[in-house]
Amino acid sequence: YQLAQQGGGGGQVLFSIVITGALVSIIPVIVVFLLLQRFWQGGLTAGAIK
């Protein structure tokens, strides 16, 4: 919060860093989901069959 108040355009730089960090942290989640999606869907269909 204090970093955003210091300087004229500091808030924009801080916002860019936060957005970049969020994107970098979600990339592994997306990759794991794409790799394991077929097993997840297979488990759903296997559980639905009686």
SVG drawing of the C-alpha trace seen along z (x, -y; Angstrom):
<svg xmlns="http://www.w3.org/2000/svg" viewBox="-26 -12 34 63">
<polyline fill="none" stroke="black" stroke-width="0.4" points="0.0,0.0 2.8,-2.4 4.7,-1.5 1.7,-2.5 1.5,-5.9 5.2,-6.7 6.0,-8.4 3.7,-9.4 3.5,-6.2 4.6,-3.7 1.1,-2.3 1.1,-1.2 4.4,0.6 3.3,2.4 0.0,3.4 2.0,4.8 4.2,6.8 1.2,8.3 -0.5,9.3 2.7,10.8 3.1,12.8 -0.5,14.0 -0.1,15.2 3.2,17.0 1.7,18.7 -1.4,20.0 0.6,21.4 1.6,24.7 -2.0,25.2 -3.2,25.0 -0.4,27.3 -1.2,29.9 -4.9,29.7 -4.3,30.2 -2.0,33.2 -4.4,34.9 -7.6,34.0 -8.1,37.3 -7.7,39.3 -10.1,36.9 -12.8,37.3 -12.2,41.1 -12.8,41.2 -16.0,39.2 -17.5,41.5 -16.4,44.7 -18.1,43.5 -21.3,42.8 -21.6,46.3 -23.6,48.7"/>
</svg>
